[in-house]
Amino acid sequence: MLSLLDLLGTIGGSILGLPGILGVTLGMTTRNWIIAMILGGVIGVLTPIILGGHHSAHVPITTLEYSVSTVIGIIAGLVGCAIRRKGAMV
């Protein structure tokens, strides 16, 4: 059973970690909303595999961590795209 603090820690770690930061960065590279969502989603999927899937750690990655990371990556990509679009209009 997942507690509320574990869920909030997972969400906060994803926002402050690679899915959030790299998602915003890759979202700022384009003005197309769809491409920004795809780039953010790819980063959200790859981050738990690359950083959390070490064989030496023996820590299983749950589907909740994948889904939270993917959703945060998509949202971060959209935020980066919005920053790019609004910054270009000023």
CORURGI-V519870 format. One record per helix or strand of 2 or more residues. SS is the DSSP state (2 for helix, 1 for strand). FROM is the first residue (numbers start at 1). TO is the last residue. If there is no record, write none. Layout:
# CORURGI-V519870
SS|FROM|TO / SS|FROM|TO
This chain:
# CORURGI-V519870
2|4|16 / 2|18|27 / 2|33|52 / 2|63|89
